[in-house]
Amino acid sequence: MVETRYVEIQAPDGPLDLSRPHFVGICGAGMSALALLLAGRGAQVSGSDMKTGEAAAGLETAGCRVRTGHDAANIAGASVVVWSSVIDAANPEIVAARAAGVPVAHRSHVLAQLVAGAERSVVVAGTHGKSTATAMLAAAVGHLGPSWAAGAAPVGGVNGHAGSGSGLLIAEGDESDRSVALYRPDVAVVLNADDDHPETFAGRADVVGTLVDFAVRAGTLVVSADDIGARQVTSRVRRHGGTRVFTYGESSGADVRLLSAVPAAGDSTVSVLDPDGGRVSWTVPTPGRPAALASVAAYAAGRVLGEEPQLLAAGLSGFAGVRRRMQILGTVNRVRVVDSFAHHPAAIGADIAAARELAGGHGRVLVAFEPCGGTRVRVLGARMCAALAAADEVVLLPLRDAVPSSAVEVSAEGIERAAEAAGVRVHAACGLDRAAGTLADLARPGDVVVTMGVGEVAGLGALLLEPSARPVAAL
């Protein structure tokens, strides 16, 4: 979740009837995951969204009924109407449901009910890397046939799945609206705690507090031993008592210790020291340190679940990666195109560093960046620009405001000036076609092009690799 609106999430009056759920904004990352999971369990799922496309096709293949646009008639027959924090209370489907007496529930309450009803459950939280670690854990314990719901889809798959009956549920917990504190999993995973979501939180300490509220509800906390914010969570959870703490990371005292993450041609070989004293290794198909650390978190959670090291390593090695998480889209004329979801300064810097590894010291790193969220750019913009300065060239797309805001207006021009002041060459582009043409003019064999951000930039990679569209393919 990039930017949300501050909302008050009222608890439902009782258990939700999830036999015929209707999702308002069903194509959203968190909503589609739940819709797919419930459809796989036999529910009659319906939903609506202003933009459908590929996500809707996957939902319909799974048996969900998807409507384009929001209309009161869409909720007919629904047992519950589900909303997320980006949905306005004045949405006609929400208004119609309340008028008709149909229960209206926030997405987080649906997930909380599923977590509570699972025989065993794991919820993965943190500021960065949740989707990757969730999908990796599902792959690592794939032999158990778990149910899972993530905020992004594995390459070649979808982001939610109903398991084969093992009773294990693995889910991503979103902290952006504080709803992560609603979940009571057997195992809580905290990857990191950073200063993010300024529309909701007052700073890192505020984020840490919400993650502590989440972690103390779990039987076991699997947590990074390296991240500053995660260590603060650990300290407070230990003082609280009642929750077992199991750590992972490079720190010498970690229960699962990362020994090495050796980059290769687009992937990494990760080796850890297991608590039993053995060395275990696997391959991560995604470049960069964040993916390697996410795999270690998944391995640690799998060990807490009682699974054998070699089974976990085999599951991780067979994982294909996550869409838009440093996903290598293709290589044309020795220019490699990679797609990145990064939008926070820490993630921007980490993914540019990963791209630098891919370039191998010979090529340059060119980044097409789409800033998103007026509030977050106003608060974090200077740090974003400092992170972007690690690239050789930046093509800057217009600011996308995910949630309408009455705050002071922020423009892409301000970001451009700040990025240039940080020492990077910036090329403004008014849209994807212009960005593709600029990158085609800039790119040379050996370079790595990273399409980065959360909005329309997701479609830029296809333009760059399409022979008829002139760009990189025509070099």
Backbone torsions as a table, in degrees:
resi	resn	phi	psi	omega
1	MET	NA	130.1	-175.6
2	VAL	-93.0	-63.8	177.9
3	GLU	-138.2	137.4	-179.7
4	THR	-126.0	-176.4	173.3
5	ARG	-109.2	152.7	177.5
6	TYR	-71.1	125.6	-178.8
7	VAL	-133.9	153.9	172.0
8	GLU	-98.2	119.2	-175.7
9	ILE	-98.7	102.4	-178.3
10	GLN	-82.2	138.4	179.8
11	ALA	-71.1	143.8	176.8
12	PRO	-67.6	160.6	-177.8
13	ASP	-69.2	-25.7	-179.5
14	GLY	-167.1	-167.4	178.8
15	PRO	-57.4	142.1	-179.7
16	LEU	-86.4	140.6	172.6
17	ASP	-85.1	104.3	-175.7
18	LEU	-98.2	21.7	-178.5
19	SER	-76.6	-29.2	-179.3
20	ARG	-138.9	63.8	-177.0
21	PRO	-77.0	143.7	173.3
22	HIS	-117.8	124.9	-176.0
23	PHE	-103.8	120.0	176.4
24	VAL	-87.6	108.5	-171.7
25	GLY	90.8	44.5	-171.3
26	ILE	-65.0	-22.7	-177.5
27	CYS	-84.7	-4.4	175.4
28	GLY	-64.3	157.3	-172.5
29	ALA	-58.5	-52.8	-178.1
30	GLY	-70.6	-35.2	-178.1
31	MET	-70.8	-44.2	-178.7
32	SER	-63.7	-35.8	179.3
33	ALA	-61.4	-45.6	178.9
34	LEU	-67.2	-39.2	179.2
35	ALA	-61.8	-42.7	179.2
36	LEU	-65.1	-41.9	180.0
37	LEU	-62.7	-46.5	-178.6
38	LEU	-67.6	-39.7	177.7
39	ALA	-61.2	-39.0	178.5
40	GLY	-66.1	-21.6	177.4
41	ARG	-92.6	4.3	174.3
42	GLY	101.6	3.0	178.9
43	ALA	-72.0	151.8	174.5
44	GLN	-91.0	94.9	-171.3
45	VAL	-95.5	134.0	171.9
46	SER	-129.9	166.9	179.0
47	GLY	-175.0	170.7	-179.7
48	SER	-141.6	157.6	176.5
49	ASP	-161.0	152.6	178.3
50	MET	-72.8	-34.1	177.2
51	LYS	-123.1	131.1	-176.0
52	THR	-114.4	-90.2	176.7
53	GLY	70.5	-138.3	-172.4
54	GLU	-62.1	-39.1	180.0
55	ALA	-61.4	-41.5	179.9
56	ALA	-64.6	-37.0	180.0
57	ALA	-62.1	-42.5	178.0
58	GLY	-65.1	-39.3	178.3
59	LEU	-65.9	-42.9	-179.5
60	GLU	-66.5	-36.0	175.9
61	THR	-60.8	-33.2	179.6
62	ALA	-81.4	-2.8	177.5
63	GLY	102.8	5.3	178.9
64	CYS	-82.7	145.7	175.2
65	ARG	-97.3	118.3	-174.4
66	VAL	-117.4	131.2	177.5
67	ARG	-114.7	141.0	176.8
68	THR	-87.6	125.0	-177.6
69	GLY	92.6	159.7	-178.5
70	HIS	-106.2	129.1	-177.6
71	ASP	-149.6	140.7	-178.6
72	ALA	-55.9	-31.8	-178.1
73	ALA	-66.9	-19.1	-176.4
74	ASN	-66.3	-21.6	-174.9
75	ILE	-87.8	1.5	-176.9
76	ALA	-54.4	127.1	177.0
77	GLY	84.2	-1.1	-177.1
78	ALA	-72.1	140.1	174.9
79	SER	-85.9	-23.0	176.5
80	VAL	-157.9	143.5	175.8
81	VAL	-108.2	124.6	-172.4
82	VAL	-107.2	134.1	178.3
83	TRP	-126.5	163.7	175.4
84	SER	-123.6	174.9	-172.5
85	SER	-70.4	-11.3	176.5
86	VAL	-89.7	-4.7	-178.4
87	ILE	-90.5	129.8	179.7
88	ASP	-75.0	144.4	-179.9
89	ALA	-63.0	-20.7	179.6
90	ALA	-85.9	4.4	177.7
91	ASN	-54.7	132.6	-174.7
92	PRO	-59.7	-29.4	179.3
93	GLU	-74.4	-36.0	175.7
94	ILE	-66.7	-45.8	179.7
95	VAL	-60.5	-44.1	-178.9
96	ALA	-65.1	-40.3	179.6
97	ALA	-63.1	-44.8	-179.8
98	ARG	-64.3	-40.3	-180.0
99	ALA	-65.0	-33.1	-177.5
100	ALA	-89.3	-2.4	-179.3
101	GLY	78.1	16.4	176.6
102	VAL	-81.1	130.6	179.8
103	PRO	-56.1	137.9	177.0
104	VAL	-117.1	125.4	-174.9
105	ALA	-132.7	142.4	174.5
106	HIS	-71.5	148.6	178.7
107	ARG	-48.9	-40.1	-176.4
108	SER	-64.7	-31.1	179.1
109	HIS	-73.1	-30.5	173.9
110	VAL	-64.6	-47.8	179.9
111	LEU	-65.1	-39.5	179.1
112	ALA	-60.2	-38.8	178.6
113	GLN	-67.5	-39.3	178.6
114	LEU	-66.9	-40.0	177.9
115	VAL	-63.7	-44.2	-179.0
116	ALA	-64.4	-30.7	-177.3
117	GLY	-88.3	-6.1	-178.5
118	ALA	-78.6	148.4	176.1
119	GLU	-65.2	-41.6	173.8
120	ARG	-139.2	146.3	-176.7
121	SER	-145.2	147.5	174.4
122	VAL	-131.4	129.6	174.4
123	VAL	-120.5	126.8	-176.3
124	VAL	-101.5	125.1	-177.4
125	ALA	-131.4	170.5	180.0
126	GLY	138.8	165.9	-177.5
127	THR	-74.5	-37.3	-177.1
128	HIS	-128.4	144.3	168.4
129	GLY	86.1	7.7	-176.2
130	LYS	-61.5	-47.4	-176.8
131	SER	-62.1	-42.8	-179.0
132	THR	-64.4	-48.1	-178.1
133	ALA	-65.8	-36.1	178.4
134	THR	-63.8	-49.2	-179.8
135	ALA	-65.5	-36.5	177.8
136	MET	-65.3	-41.2	178.5
137	LEU	-64.4	-40.9	176.8
138	ALA	-59.7	-38.0	178.0
139	ALA	-72.1	-40.0	-177.9
140	ALA	-61.7	-36.6	-179.8
141	VAL	-107.9	28.0	-178.9
142	GLY	-58.3	-26.7	178.8
143	HIS	-65.1	-16.0	177.9
144	LEU	-88.1	-11.0	-178.1
145	GLY	64.9	51.3	-176.3
146	PRO	-74.9	158.5	163.6
147	SER	-86.1	148.0	178.6
148	TRP	-155.6	156.7	179.0
149	ALA	-144.8	121.3	-177.6
150	ALA	-127.7	163.9	-179.2
151	GLY	-84.1	0.3	175.9
152	ALA	-151.6	153.7	-175.1
153	ALA	-91.9	141.3	169.9
154	PRO	-59.8	152.7	177.1
155	VAL	-57.0	125.2	179.2
156	GLY	82.8	7.0	-177.4
157	GLY	-138.3	-164.0	178.2
158	VAL	-119.1	172.3	-169.8
159	ASN	-100.9	14.2	175.6
160	GLY	-151.4	147.3	-174.6
161	HIS	-154.7	135.3	173.3
162	ALA	-89.9	124.5	-173.9
163	GLY	-72.7	178.7	-174.0
164	SER	-95.2	13.6	173.3
165	GLY	112.3	8.9	-180.0
166	SER	-74.3	-17.2	-179.7
167	GLY	85.5	3.4	-179.7
168	LEU	-95.2	129.2	176.2
169	LEU	-118.9	128.8	176.7
170	ILE	-118.5	127.7	-175.7
171	ALA	-142.3	151.8	172.8
172	GLU	-86.4	133.9	178.4
173	GLY	-108.1	120.9	-175.7
174	ASP	-88.5	126.2	179.6
175	GLU	-93.7	-8.8	-168.6
176	SER	-60.2	-31.3	178.5
177	ASP	-113.3	17.0	179.7
178	ARG	70.4	4.3	-175.4
179	SER	-69.8	-14.8	179.3
180	VAL	-58.3	-28.2	-178.5
181	ALA	-69.7	-8.2	179.1
182	LEU	-78.7	-19.0	-169.7
183	TYR	-87.1	144.8	177.7
184	ARG	-124.9	71.2	-177.2
185	PRO	-81.4	163.4	170.8
186	ASP	-67.9	-39.9	-179.9
187	VAL	-125.9	123.0	173.1
188	ALA	-102.9	135.0	176.4
189	VAL	-115.0	126.8	175.1
190	VAL	-120.1	111.4	-176.2
191	LEU	-80.3	-38.8	-175.7
192	ASN	-171.5	169.2	176.4
193	ALA	-145.2	106.8	-174.8
194	ASP	-120.0	167.6	176.2
195	ASP	-75.4	103.6	-176.5
196	ASP	-147.9	170.4	179.1
197	HIS	52.5	60.8	-178.6
198	PRO	-64.6	-14.6	174.8
199	GLU	-71.8	-14.6	-177.4
200	THR	-119.5	-40.8	-171.4
201	PHE	-110.0	151.4	179.8
202	ALA	-87.8	-0.5	-178.9
203	GLY	148.2	-175.5	-175.6
204	ARG	-59.1	-41.6	-178.2
205	ALA	-59.3	-35.3	178.5
206	ASP	-68.1	-42.0	176.6
207	VAL	-62.4	-45.1	178.5
208	VAL	-56.7	-44.1	-179.5
209	GLY	-59.5	-42.1	178.5
210	THR	-66.0	-39.7	179.1
211	LEU	-69.6	-31.2	173.9
212	VAL	-65.7	-44.1	177.5
213	ASP	-57.3	-36.1	176.6
214	PHE	-71.2	-48.4	-171.6
215	ALA	-67.0	-35.8	-176.3
216	VAL	-71.7	-9.3	177.5
217	ARG	-86.5	-9.1	-175.3
218	ALA	-95.7	159.7	174.6
219	GLY	-73.8	-39.0	179.6
220	THR	-134.9	138.7	173.9
221	LEU	-108.0	120.2	170.7
222	VAL	-98.2	121.9	-167.4
223	VAL	-146.3	147.4	177.7
224	SER	-64.3	134.8	174.9
225	ALA	-89.6	-4.5	-173.1
226	ASP	-106.0	-39.7	-174.3
227	ASP	-68.6	134.8	-176.5
228	ILE	-60.2	-49.7	-179.2
229	GLY	-64.7	-39.1	179.1
230	ALA	-64.7	-36.7	177.2
231	ARG	-64.8	-34.4	175.9
232	GLN	-66.1	-40.1	175.2
233	VAL	-59.7	-47.2	-178.8
234	THR	-58.1	-46.0	-178.6
235	SER	-59.1	-44.4	-178.1
236	ARG	-72.6	-35.5	177.3
237	VAL	-65.4	-41.1	179.0
238	ARG	-64.6	-38.2	177.6
239	ARG	-66.8	-33.9	179.6
240	HIS	-66.9	-40.2	-179.9
241	GLY	79.6	161.6	176.0
242	GLY	93.4	-12.1	179.3
243	THR	-120.8	125.5	175.7
244	ARG	-69.7	140.3	179.8
245	VAL	-113.8	128.5	-179.3
246	PHE	-129.4	118.1	-171.5
247	THR	-105.3	158.2	174.9
248	TYR	-142.0	156.7	175.9
249	GLY	141.8	-167.7	-178.3
250	GLU	-83.5	-18.7	-178.6
251	SER	-57.8	141.4	-173.8
252	SER	-62.0	-27.1	-178.1
253	GLY	-91.4	4.7	-177.7
254	ALA	-65.9	143.0	178.9
255	ASP	-64.9	-41.5	169.1
256	VAL	-113.0	112.0	-172.9
257	ARG	-102.4	126.0	175.4
258	LEU	-73.7	118.4	179.7
259	LEU	-90.7	-39.9	-179.5
260	SER	-163.0	153.2	172.0
261	ALA	-138.7	98.2	-171.2
262	VAL	-97.4	113.4	-179.5
263	PRO	-71.9	146.5	174.9
264	ALA	-130.0	-146.5	-177.2
265	ALA	-81.5	74.2	177.8
266	GLY	95.2	-1.8	177.8
267	ASP	-138.9	-173.9	178.7
268	SER	-142.0	147.8	169.6
269	THR	-101.9	119.2	-175.4
270	VAL	-105.9	134.0	176.8
271	SER	-127.7	136.1	179.4
272	VAL	-129.4	159.0	170.5
273	LEU	-98.4	114.2	-177.9
274	ASP	-74.5	156.0	176.8
275	PRO	-56.7	-24.9	179.4
276	ASP	-82.3	0.9	176.9
277	GLY	96.8	-7.3	-179.8
278	GLY	-86.3	156.4	176.3
279	ARG	-96.6	130.6	-177.4
280	VAL	-127.5	137.8	-177.8
281	SER	-132.2	154.1	175.0
282	TRP	-156.5	170.5	-179.9
283	THR	-107.7	134.3	175.2
284	VAL	-107.2	124.6	-172.9
285	PRO	-81.4	3.6	-176.4
286	THR	-113.6	132.9	-179.8
287	PRO	-71.0	153.2	171.4
288	GLY	105.9	154.2	-179.9
289	ARG	-62.5	-41.3	-178.1
290	PRO	-56.8	-42.0	-179.9
291	ALA	-66.7	-38.9	178.2
292	ALA	-61.9	-44.7	179.8
293	LEU	-67.0	-37.2	176.7
294	ALA	-61.2	-38.2	179.3
295	SER	-67.5	-34.5	177.4
296	VAL	-67.8	-39.5	175.7
297	ALA	-60.8	-43.1	178.8
298	ALA	-63.5	-42.3	177.9
299	TYR	-60.9	-45.6	-179.1
300	ALA	-61.2	-42.7	178.2
301	ALA	-63.9	-39.5	177.4
302	GLY	-62.1	-38.1	177.6
303	ARG	-66.8	-38.0	176.4
304	VAL	-63.2	-33.1	176.9
305	LEU	-74.0	-7.2	176.3
306	GLY	94.0	13.3	-177.0
307	GLU	-85.6	152.5	-176.2
308	GLU	-74.8	143.3	-177.1
309	PRO	-52.8	-46.6	-174.9
310	GLN	-70.2	-31.2	175.1
311	LEU	-65.7	-42.6	178.4
312	LEU	-64.4	-44.3	179.9
313	ALA	-62.1	-40.1	179.1
314	ALA	-64.6	-42.4	178.4
315	GLY	-63.3	-41.2	179.0
316	LEU	-67.4	-39.7	-179.8
317	SER	-66.9	-25.7	179.1
318	GLY	-87.9	0.5	-177.4
319	PHE	-78.4	138.1	-173.2
320	ALA	-94.5	-1.4	-177.7
321	GLY	99.4	175.9	-177.0
322	VAL	-118.0	139.8	-179.6
323	ARG	-61.4	136.1	176.2
324	ARG	69.1	8.4	174.4
325	ARG	-108.0	84.9	-173.7
326	MET	48.0	48.2	179.9
327	GLN	-83.4	122.0	178.0
328	ILE	-78.2	112.3	-175.2
329	LEU	-84.1	-30.7	-179.6
330	GLY	164.8	170.9	178.2
331	THR	-132.3	126.9	178.6
332	VAL	-132.7	128.6	-179.9
333	ASN	52.3	39.4	177.2
334	ARG	64.6	18.9	170.8
335	VAL	-106.7	118.8	-177.6
336	ARG	-93.4	133.1	-179.3
337	VAL	-111.1	124.8	-175.8
338	VAL	-126.5	140.3	-178.1
339	ASP	-108.7	130.5	-175.3
340	SER	-130.5	138.4	177.3
341	PHE	-87.6	-1.2	-171.0
342	ALA	-57.5	135.1	178.1
343	HIS	-145.7	-14.5	175.1
344	HIS	-92.8	147.7	-177.9
345	PRO	-52.3	-41.8	-179.1
346	ALA	-63.9	-42.0	-179.8
347	ALA	-70.3	-37.6	177.2
348	ILE	-59.1	-49.3	-179.8
349	GLY	-62.3	-41.4	-178.6
350	ALA	-65.9	-40.0	-177.9
351	ASP	-74.6	-32.1	174.2
352	ILE	-66.6	-38.2	176.5
353	ALA	-63.1	-40.1	177.6
354	ALA	-64.6	-39.6	177.0
355	ALA	-64.1	-35.6	177.8
356	ARG	-62.9	-38.6	175.1
357	GLU	-61.0	-43.5	179.6
358	LEU	-62.1	-36.8	-179.3
359	ALA	-68.6	-19.5	173.6
360	GLY	66.8	22.0	178.2
361	GLY	81.0	0.7	-177.2
362	HIS	-108.9	-44.5	-178.4
363	GLY	-95.7	174.2	178.4
364	ARG	-98.7	167.5	175.7
365	VAL	-112.3	117.7	177.6
366	LEU	-109.6	129.0	-176.3
367	VAL	-119.7	128.4	168.4
368	ALA	-101.8	115.0	-172.2
369	PHE	-118.3	132.8	175.0
370	GLU	-113.6	104.6	177.5
371	PRO	-68.4	147.5	-175.9
372	CYS	-139.4	132.0	174.2
373	GLY	93.2	107.9	-177.8
374	GLY	-58.5	-43.9	-178.1
375	THR	-65.3	-47.4	-177.5
376	ARG	-66.5	-36.1	179.2
377	VAL	-69.7	-37.4	178.1
378	ARG	-63.2	-39.4	-177.1
379	VAL	-84.6	-41.6	-172.1
380	LEU	-106.2	0.4	-171.8
381	GLY	-58.3	-42.3	-179.0
382	ALA	-62.3	-38.9	178.5
383	ARG	-70.7	-35.8	175.6
384	MET	-59.1	-46.0	-177.5
385	CYS	-65.6	-38.5	177.3
386	ALA	-62.8	-37.9	178.3
387	ALA	-69.1	-40.4	179.5
388	LEU	-63.9	-24.5	-178.5
389	ALA	-64.4	-12.3	176.3
390	ALA	-75.2	-13.2	176.4
391	ALA	-83.7	163.8	177.7
392	ASP	-83.8	-37.0	177.7
393	GLU	-143.2	143.9	177.5
394	VAL	-126.5	126.8	171.2
395	VAL	-100.4	118.4	-172.1
396	LEU	-104.4	121.0	177.5
397	LEU	-89.1	164.9	-180.0
398	PRO	-62.6	151.9	176.2
399	LEU	-63.7	133.2	176.1
400	ARG	-109.4	122.8	178.2
401	ASP	-96.5	105.8	-177.3
402	ALA	-67.5	-35.0	-178.7
403	VAL	-127.6	125.3	179.3
404	PRO	-55.4	138.5	-176.0
405	SER	-134.9	144.8	176.3
406	SER	-95.2	6.0	-177.7
407	ALA	-70.2	173.4	178.9
408	VAL	-55.6	133.6	-176.2
409	GLU	-63.9	137.9	177.3
410	VAL	-120.4	136.9	-177.3
411	SER	-120.5	158.1	175.8
412	ALA	-66.2	-26.7	179.2
413	GLU	-62.4	-37.5	177.4
414	GLY	-65.1	-38.3	177.3
415	ILE	-66.2	-40.7	179.6
416	GLU	-59.7	-46.5	-179.7
417	ARG	-63.4	-41.0	-179.4
418	ALA	-67.5	-38.6	179.0
419	ALA	-66.2	-41.4	178.1
420	GLU	-64.1	-38.1	177.4
421	ALA	-64.8	-28.0	178.5
422	ALA	-79.0	-9.5	173.2
423	GLY	108.2	19.1	179.7
424	VAL	-116.3	146.4	175.4
425	ARG	-78.1	126.8	-175.8
426	VAL	-117.9	136.4	176.9
427	HIS	-122.4	111.3	-179.5
428	ALA	-74.6	140.2	178.4
429	ALA	-135.6	130.4	-175.3
430	CYS	-80.8	-8.4	-179.6
431	GLY	-171.7	-179.5	-175.3
432	LEU	-65.0	-40.8	-178.8
433	ASP	-62.3	-43.5	179.3
434	ARG	-66.2	-40.3	178.6
435	ALA	-62.7	-41.7	179.9
436	ALA	-63.0	-42.4	179.4
437	GLY	-65.4	-39.7	178.8
438	THR	-64.1	-43.8	179.1
439	LEU	-64.2	-37.2	177.9
440	ALA	-62.6	-37.5	178.6
441	ASP	-70.0	-32.5	-175.0
442	LEU	-84.9	-35.9	-168.3
443	ALA	-70.9	143.6	175.5
444	ARG	-131.2	156.6	177.5
445	PRO	-51.8	134.3	-178.3
446	GLY	99.0	-15.1	180.0
447	ASP	-76.9	159.1	171.8
448	VAL	-117.1	124.7	177.2
449	VAL	-103.5	126.7	179.5
450	VAL	-114.3	119.9	173.0
451	THR	-92.2	119.3	-163.8
452	MET	-131.5	133.8	177.4
453	GLY	135.6	-169.8	-170.3
454	VAL	-120.5	-4.8	-174.5
455	GLY	-106.5	-126.4	-175.9
456	GLU	-66.2	-20.2	-179.3
457	VAL	-57.9	-19.6	177.5
458	ALA	-59.6	-23.3	179.7
459	GLY	-92.7	-0.6	-175.3
460	LEU	-71.7	-35.5	-179.0
461	GLY	-57.8	-40.9	179.8
462	ALA	-63.5	-38.0	177.4
463	LEU	-64.4	-40.6	-177.7
464	LEU	-66.6	-30.4	-175.9
465	LEU	-98.0	-1.4	-177.6
466	GLU	-87.4	115.7	-175.7
467	PRO	-56.5	-34.8	-176.3
468	SER	-78.5	-6.6	-175.0
469	ALA	-100.2	12.9	175.7
470	ARG	77.2	-46.8	-165.2
471	PRO	-50.8	-131.6	-168.4
472	VAL	-56.6	-34.8	-177.9
473	ALA	-62.6	-21.1	-176.9
474	ALA	-96.0	2.4	-178.5
475	LEU	-62.1	NA	NA
